[in-house]
Amino acid sequence: MKQPPPPEIAKYLISRRALLVGAGVAVGAAALGVDAFDATPAHAAAGMRHPLDAPFEYRDVFGLRKHPVTGVIKLHEGQDYGKYHVNSWSGAPIRAITGGTVVLNEVWGGGGNVIRIRHADNHTSTYMHMLSRSPLSVGTTVAVGAVLGQIGNTGTWTTGAHLHLEVRTPAGAAIDPVSYINNSPGSPETPTTKEDNMEAIVKVPTGAIVHLRTGGKTDFGSVEQYNAFRMQVNTLRSLGATDLMPLPELATVPGITWETFTFLAQYIGAPTQ
């Protein structure tokens, strides 16, 4: 179990997840009229992994959000990996999260170059915005970790080089890819204690609001971005979502030094860049 945090950072920590995942969010999303999703999938027995080699960053998470291109608030049906507005990730290998068979290899208008894998439990994983078409043809069998393609910036629904990963149930319902990967048997990243899921929301010296969580970091570069996210969370809580942390008003988010930020990130296990 993780040791208690030092007093100088304990006041910034939150000991439960604030991501838009879980059964409570499913209730809230259904009440809002967005596409329903199953928050508790049946997991594949095979080994699992994230689609990028470490270190990587979680960017936009699964859940309601304001679309960065269309401006429409709707369910973000996948998990974004990489550095959203930095093209240095372009060309990095994309790997299969578990073994399966290629069932789709196409070019979509919004998603760009796309490949889809069907797994042993009949869930599918779909990888979008790839640099170029995958060389793997439909019917090809792949193992966990097999290279499917490279990170790119293809399609109209993107603002920078990244991977958009979707996972769907056999019925076609979108589910949270990170929960599916981390909670499946054989995953090396399954949390062992609630204390391992600590988070922090702080204001760094540049003025940006930063949400730190184990393995990931989200930067809110403007007041509008943070308030839109806070509004979505508050709406879902008002509709019965019990597993979401109420986000603080912007004026009450604590400002910290870079030294404290680095300390916090290291303690939580979040990236600093």
C-alpha positions in Angstrom: 0.0 0.0 0.0 1.2 3.5 -0.8 2.6 5.4 2.2 0.7 8.4 3.5 1.6 11.5 1.5 3.9 14.2 2.9 2.0 17.0 4.6 3.2 19.5 2.0 1.2 17.8 -0.7 -1.5 15.9 1.2 -3.8 18.9 1.0 -3.9 18.8 -2.8 -4.7 15.1 -3.2 -8.1 13.5 -3.9 -8.3 9.8 -3.1 -10.9 8.8 -5.7 -11.1 9.0 -9.5 -12.8 12.0 -11.2 -12.8 10.6 -14.7 -16.1 10.3 -16.5 -16.4 6.5 -16.1 -18.5 4.1 -14.0 -22.1 3.1 -13.6 -23.1 6.5 -12.2 -22.0 8.2 -15.4 -23.9 5.7 -17.5 -27.1 6.7 -15.6 -26.3 10.3 -16.1 -25.5 9.9 -19.8 -28.7 8.0 -20.5 -30.7 10.7 -18.8 -29.0 13.3 -21.0 -30.1 11.3 -24.1 -26.5 10.5 -25.3 -25.6 7.0 -26.5 -25.7 4.4 -23.7 -22.6 2.5 -22.8 -21.8 -0.5 -20.6 -19.4 0.5 -17.8 -18.7 -3.1 -16.6 -17.5 -5.2 -19.6 -16.8 -8.9 -19.5 -13.0 -9.0 -19.8 -10.9 -11.1 -22.1 -8.9 -13.8 -20.5 -5.8 -12.9 -22.6 -3.1 -10.6 -21.5 -3.7 -6.9 -22.0 -1.6 -3.8 -22.6 -2.1 -0.1 -23.5 -1.7 0.7 -27.3 1.4 2.9 -26.9 4.8 2.0 -25.5 5.5 3.8 -22.2 5.8 6.6 -21.4 2.6 7.9 -22.8 0.0 10.4 -21.8 -3.8 10.1 -21.5 -5.4 13.0 -23.2 -9.2 13.4 -23.7 -10.9 10.7 -21.6 -14.0 8.6 -22.2 -17.1 10.6 -21.3 -19.1 13.7 -22.1 -17.0 16.5 -23.5 -17.2 19.5 -25.8 -15.8 18.3 -29.2 -12.6 20.3 -30.0 -13.6 20.5 -33.7 -17.4 20.7 -33.8 -18.0 22.3 -30.5 -20.9 19.9 -29.7 -21.1 18.4 -26.2 -21.6 14.7 -26.6 -20.2 11.4 -25.4 -16.5 11.0 -26.3 -16.6 7.2 -27.1 -12.9 6.5 -26.7 -9.7 7.3 -25.0 -7.1 9.6 -26.6 -3.4 8.8 -26.2 -0.4 11.1 -26.9 0.3 14.8 -26.8 -2.7 16.4 -28.3 -1.3 19.6 -29.9 2.3 18.2 -30.4 3.1 16.3 -33.5 6.3 14.8 -32.0 4.3 11.6 -31.4 3.6 11.2 -35.1 5.0 7.9 -36.3 5.1 6.2 -32.9 4.0 2.5 -33.1 0.4 1.6 -32.3 0.0 -1.9 -30.7 -2.9 -4.3 -30.3 -4.3 -4.1 -26.7 -4.8 -7.9 -26.8 -4.9 -10.6 -29.4 -7.6 -11.0 -32.0 -8.5 -10.8 -35.7 -8.5 -7.7 -38.0 -12.2 -7.1 -39.0 -11.8 -3.6 -40.6 -9.1 -1.6 -42.3 -10.6 1.5 -43.8 -10.3 5.3 -44.4 -13.0 7.3 -42.6 -13.8 11.0 -43.0 -13.6 11.9 -39.3 -11.4 9.1 -38.1 -8.9 9.0 -40.9 -7.0 5.7 -41.3 -8.7 3.2 -39.1 -8.2 -0.5 -38.1 -10.4 -2.6 -35.9 -9.6 -5.9 -34.1 -12.2 -8.4 -32.7 -11.0 -10.1 -29.6 -11.6 -13.5 -28.0 -14.5 -12.1 -25.8 -16.1 -10.6 -29.0 -15.3 -7.1 -27.8 -13.6 -4.9 -30.5 -10.9 -2.3 -30.3 -10.7 0.4 -32.9 -7.6 2.6 -33.6 -8.1 5.9 -35.4 -6.1 8.8 -37.0 -3.2 6.5 -38.0 -0.4 8.0 -40.1 -1.2 5.7 -43.1 -3.3 2.6 -43.8 -2.3 -0.4 -41.8 -0.5 -3.1 -43.8 -2.7 -5.7 -42.1 -5.5 -7.1 -44.2 -8.9 -8.2 -42.9 -8.7 -11.7 -41.5 -5.2 -11.3 -40.2 -4.6 -12.8 -36.7 -2.6 -10.5 -34.4 -1.1 -11.1 -30.9 -1.1 -8.7 -28.0 1.4 -6.0 -28.7 1.5 -6.5 -32.4 2.2 -3.3 -34.4 -1.0 -2.2 -36.2 0.2 1.1 -37.6 1.6 4.5 -36.5 0.3 7.5 -34.7 -0.9 10.2 -37.1 -3.2 13.1 -37.6 -5.5 11.9 -40.4 -9.2 12.6 -40.5 -11.2 15.7 -39.9 -11.9 15.1 -36.2 -8.4 15.8 -34.9 -6.4 18.8 -33.8 -3.0 17.1 -33.5 -1.2 13.8 -33.8 -2.7 11.3 -31.4 -4.4 7.9 -31.1 -8.1 7.6 -30.5 -8.9 4.2 -29.2 -12.4 2.8 -28.9 -13.5 -0.4 -27.2 -17.0 -1.8 -27.8 -19.0 -4.7 -26.4 -20.4 -7.5 -28.7 -23.6 -5.5 -28.8 -21.7 -2.4 -30.1 -21.9 -0.3 -26.9 -18.9 2.0 -26.3 -17.1 1.4 -23.0 -14.1 3.0 -21.3 -10.9 1.6 -22.9 -8.7 2.3 -19.9 -11.0 0.4 -17.5 -11.3 -2.4 -19.9 -7.5 -2.7 -20.2 -6.6 -2.1 -16.6 -9.2 -4.4 -15.1 -8.7 -7.3 -17.4 -6.9 -10.4 -16.2 -3.1 -10.2 -16.8 -3.0 -6.4 -16.9 0.1 -5.0 -15.2 -1.6 -1.7 -14.4 -4.6 -2.9 -12.3 -4.7 -0.7 -9.1 -4.2 -2.7 -6.0 -5.5 -0.2 -3.5 -7.9 2.8 -3.5 -4.9 4.9 -2.4 -3.2 4.2 -5.7 -6.0 6.2 -7.5 -5.1 9.6 -6.0 -5.6 12.7 -8.1 -5.0 16.5 -7.8 -6.4 19.5 -9.5 -4.0 22.5 -9.2 -3.0 25.7 -11.0 0.6 25.9 -12.3 2.7 29.0 -12.7 1.7 29.4 -16.4 -1.9 29.9 -15.3 -3.1 26.5 -16.7 -5.3 24.3 -14.5 -3.9 20.7 -14.5 -5.6 17.5 -13.5 -3.1 14.9 -12.4 -4.0 11.2 -12.1 -2.1 7.9 -12.1 -0.5 7.5 -15.5 -2.1 10.7 -17.0 -2.4 14.4 -17.0 -5.0 16.8 -18.5 -4.2 20.5 -19.0 -7.1 23.0 -19.1 -5.5 26.0 -21.0 -8.4 28.3 -20.6 -11.2 29.2 -18.2 -13.8 28.0 -20.7 -12.3 24.6 -21.0 -12.2 24.0 -17.3 -15.7 25.4 -16.7 -17.2 23.3 -19.5 -15.7 20.1 -17.9 -16.9 21.2 -14.5 -20.4 21.8 -15.9 -20.5 18.4 -17.4 -19.5 16.7 -14.1 -22.0 18.8 -12.1 -24.8 17.9 -14.6 -24.1 14.2 -14.3 -23.9 14.4 -10.4 -27.3 16.2 -10.4 -28.7 13.2 -12.5 -27.5 10.7 -9.9 -23.9 10.0 -10.7 -22.4 9.1 -7.4 -18.8 8.2 -8.4 -17.8 11.6 -9.6 -15.8 14.1 -7.6 -17.4 17.6 -7.6 -14.8 19.9 -9.2 -13.9 23.1 -7.3 -14.7 26.5 -8.6 -11.9 27.9 -10.6 -11.2 30.7 -8.0 -10.6 28.1 -5.3 -8.1 25.8 -7.3 -4.8 26.2 -5.4 -1.8 27.7 -7.2 1.4 25.8 -6.7 5.1 26.1 -7.6 6.8 23.9 -10.3 8.6 22.2 -7.5 5.4 21.2 -5.7 3.9 20.2 -9.1 6.8 17.9 -9.8 6.6 16.4 -6.3 2.8 15.8 -6.7 3.1 14.2 -10.1 5.9 11.9 -8.9 3.9 10.9 -5.9 0.7 10.2 -7.9 2.6 8.6 -10.7 1.5 11.2 -13.3 3.6 12.6 -16.1 5.1 16.1 -15.6 5.4 17.0 -19.3 
